[in-house]
Amino acid sequence: MIRSIFYVSVSTLVLPVEESRVHDIVDWSRRWNADVGVTGALMFTEKHFAQVIEGPLPAIAELMGKIRRDPRHTRIDVILDRSIRHRQFAGWTMAYSGPEDFIEAQLAPLAPDRPAADRAAAAHALIAVMQDLSGLGTV
């Protein structure tokens, strides 16, 4: 089984001054993920990050530790944490899209004060958007 985590976090980056730091995240992720067998997708909206990571449990656990310690964002909210049979982003060590204004509106249903079922449905919808933007289509 493959572990898949979807989370949303609040960016601490000051734009446009620190915009290159987002590209640093993508570049590092692509290299590290390729080495440890992790795939996924990242969206950045200037205010939030939304990310799917998928791979073997030890690599995902290590990566989540790194993500939680990363000062470029805060308030990490794991919305989906599950085992999956097939990768949703198998062709991508890290697909990236950002900044996207229309995605910000799609993050509103993921707010912590929303019912869990609504948040899960919104997460699945946003993952489908991530797949479409990465050219993979829905799985």
C-alpha positions, 0 to 999 in steps of 0.5 A: 500500500501507498500512503497518501497525505493531503494538507493545507497550510498558511504561507509565511512568505512575503511576496514578491520578495520571497517568491523564489523560495517557493521554487526552492521548495519545488526544486528540492522536493523533486530531487528528494522525492525521486530519491525516496520514491515519493510523488505528489503535487503542490499548489501555492496561492500566495496565502496558502499551500495545498499539497498531496504527497504519496509514497512508502510510509517511512518516506512519507513520515520523514517528509511530514516531519520536514514539512512540519518544521519548515518555517515557510508555512504554518498551521499545517492542517492534514485533511486526508491521511490514507492508504491508496492502491494506486498513486494519483501523481505517479508521473510527478516527483512534484507537480507544481501550480501557482500562484493561482487566484482561483484555487484560493476560493477552492480552499475556503471549504477546507477551513477547520471550522467546516464539517469533516465530511465537507472538508474531505469532499473539498479535498478530493475536488481540489486533488482532482484540480491538481491532477487536471493542472498537472496533465494527469486527468482524474484517476 
